Amino acid sequence: QSALTQPRSVSGSPGQSVTISCTGTSSDVGGYSYVSWYQQHPGKAPKLMIYDVSKRPSGVPDRFSGSKSGNTASLTISGLQAEDEGDYYCCSYAGSNTLVFGGGTKLTVL
Amino acid sequence: QVQLVQSGAEVKKPGASVKVSCRASRYTFTNCYMHWVRQAPGQGLEWMGIINLSAGTTNYAQKFQGRVTMTRDTSTSTVYMELSSLRSEDTAMYYCAGPGAEGVVTRFDYWGQGTLVTVSS
């Protein structure tokens, strides 16, 4: 089980949109509609932001959206705000009750 | 409000074992699962494995096969993760994390506060 590939860092100014990619294989991202995204602030536990590729849990702003094409999933944050700064991780189901994370992306709000 | 409360920080010597607990409140053990995820200092999240809370069946990441054991005690709504033959690379924050719906294994809606395990001679 190899980690999914994410960019190490992305940045954007307040109000702008950013997209974080998450590339896997046909055995994980491409094979299932079970990609989730997590936000993590320093010293805190991760927080679920998107699940099942594009669904948002209750309480997550609609500025956060998810999509998938082939073996690559994406998280888009529109109307960037200062509190969106942090680390973001994708995670995919990989069959047989196993999951795999991406390496993480550091989002900086300029 | 679901709460996952983990045991406190541990310091272990190389070669030893550590057992971390995760007590769940307002979290159904019927047809539900719990995962364990770890994060080394300054590094990313790493999935370790999953336990079915009603059946007690487990599935571990290949990397941890033979070294990790996940169990549960339904009478106290507590899940355990034991990691043996510890080495310095196992120094990390260990999280229990649970899906928010019965029968779901594919996401982590709830997270424990984390347990820091330090492996040092």
Contacts between the chains, C-beta under 8 A, distances in Angstrom:
chain1	res1	chain2	res2	distance
A	1	B	61	6.3
A	1	B	62	6.1
A	1	B	63	7.7
A	3	B	44	7.3
A	32	B	106	7.7
A	34	B	106	3.9
A	34	B	107	7.5
A	36	B	106	7.0
A	36	B	107	4.4
A	36	B	108	7.3
A	38	B	45	7.3
A	38	B	108	7.3
A	40	B	45	7.9
A	45	B	95	6.1
A	45	B	111	3.9
A	45	B	112	7.0
A	45	B	113	6.3
A	45	B	114	5.9
A	46	B	45	6.6
A	46	B	95	7.8
A	46	B	97	7.9
A	46	B	108	7.2
A	46	B	111	6.1
A	47	B	111	7.7
A	48	B	107	6.2
A	48	B	108	6.1
A	48	B	109	5.4
A	51	B	106	7.3
A	51	B	107	4.3
A	51	B	109	8.0
A	52	B	106	7.3
A	52	B	107	7.5
A	57	B	100	7.5
A	57	B	109	6.7
A	89	B	44	6.4
A	89	B	45	5.2
A	91	B	45	7.6
A	91	B	47	7.4
A	91	B	107	7.5
A	91	B	108	7.6
A	93	B	105	7.4
A	93	B	106	4.6
A	96	B	59	6.8
A	97	B	50	5.6
A	97	B	59	4.4
A	97	B	105	5.5
A	98	B	47	7.4
A	98	B	50	7.8
A	98	B	59	6.3
A	98	B	61	6.6
A	99	B	35	7.3
A	99	B	47	4.7
A	99	B	50	7.8
A	99	B	105	7.7
A	99	B	106	7.1
A	100	B	47	6.3
A	101	B	37	7.8
A	101	B	44	6.3
A	101	B	45	4.6
A	101	B	46	6.4
A	101	B	47	5.9
A	102	B	44	7.3
A	103	B	44	4.9
A	104	B	44	4.0
A	104	B	45	7.0
